[in-house]
Amino acid sequence: MTDGDGRGKYDHARPLREMTPESERFHERARAVTPLGVESNVRAFDPYPFYVDRAEGSYVRDIDDNEYLDFLLALGPIVLGHGHPAVREAVKAQVDRCDLTATPNPVAIEYMETVAEMIPSVEQVRLANSGSEATMHAIRVARSYTGKEKIAKPEGGYAGAHDYALQSVYADEAALGPADRPNTVPYGTGIPDAVTETVVAIPFNDRAGTEAVLREHADELAAVIIEPVMCSAGCLKAREGYHEFLRELTAELGVVLIWDEVMTGFRLGPAGAQGRFGIEPDMTTFAKVAGGGYQLAGFGGPAEIMREIEPPEAEGRESWEASAYHGGTYNGHPVSCAAGLATLEILQERDVYEHIDRLGERLFTGLQEVADDVGVPATVEHVGSLGQVYMTDAEIHRYRDTWASNTDRFADWWREAAAGGALFGNPIQSERFFTTYSHTDEQIDRALEIAEDAFRAVDHPYE
Ligand SMILES: Cc1ncc(COP(=O)(O)O)c(C=O)c1O
């Protein structure tokens, strides 16, 4: 098929479609039982997702028996490669010893001790099963601690799938309003206005705008919840001094600073982004890498704040009236904790960060080079082992800067690369991708060759 100027009209989904007939058939079956044929919305893409059969080390294999070099890495958790032998062994041993009892288990306590050892700002910890649960509970504890109700979050930031966090995640300019004083816009339907009214949006990387919003709402604000690197908009790095400024301002205003380290925790270093950047938040949420591929998340902070969960000696009140509730049947699941503990031990004992950061540097700077060589406008941002390719040559500092990137070209580039055998995250521009401990230099070389071919394939005009 060609368009008016004689150039090909490119169907960049075709190569992937041709190699995944089983997935196409399976997708029909999946769509009958689940919306979009996937278990979580971000897994859906056009024309259909491929379904995975196995994962080992740096690779995943689909049900058509295609192998992909994996940089999606389960959206972040896989830091040691898929099925690391020590993690697998720890899981098997725990499965043989004890499944869920919903009575406390030493492996969960040991796990929490390890978290507290690794992250200096975290004195006490509670566990959850997902990042969403962790942020929801951390916000509640911050409200309880401050006696205030509202929270602030950056526009364009994702802090989980609960109603308080699904505010100003994605929206257009008309809805979001002025860049320095953004409106709060619910993400999707089904979210009560009453919840939206408890959230104020701040403009990430805009000090003056952030300060004006926080000062205006200070009396009502329990917490600012923010990612140290805004991975929910790809890979937005904080401008020099932004986090220091936010640390000082929240302390001055009596607002709990929650660093949402669901993506960065244990990935950017043993103490997460806070160790890397030298900032101490009041509370921290973590997930993903924390479970080494199993469902494990949590939140923590100083005992003074975490004690909000502990019913005090009630003075004329029922104990439930005087504390912030945290609970969950599956919290601290022994199998997940065994996997998490094995992962954290390896992170502390081996040269994991040196390895994934070095390969991250090679991958992401290499991607910039090959995009430049081919002549496709791209800005590649990364911190250590995580980064993203934005399909624009504009500078990317704030959420709204990401609107300059060509999302269609990004999705096409991703599809071409997937067909070539590498998964650079998923085809959504606001996601990001990673390096992992099992990656080798040869695999990075191969990934860059695949990426270059994919850039060549999308080097044509887009509307
Ligand atoms: C920064 C951040 N917070 C919270 C979440 C929610 O975590 P989960 O998907 O485990 O619920 C995510 C998920 O990607 C995230 O990136």
The ligand as a Gaussian input file, in Angstrom:
#p B3LYP/6-31G(d) Opt

LIG

0 1
 C        5.561000       5.044000      41.008000
 C        4.509000       4.000000      41.099000
 N        3.700000       3.973000      42.170000
 C        2.758000       3.022000      42.314000
 C        2.585000       2.061000      41.359000
 C        1.537000       1.007000      41.534000
 O        2.148000      -0.225000      41.722000
 P        1.361000      -1.597000      41.421000
 O        1.242000      -1.691000      39.937000
 O        2.218000      -2.653000      42.020000
 O        0.044000      -1.483000      42.090000
 C        3.401000       2.050000      40.227000
 C        3.240000       1.035000      39.182000
 O        3.826000       1.059000      38.141000
 C        4.389000       3.055000      40.094000
 O        5.199000       3.085000      39.040000

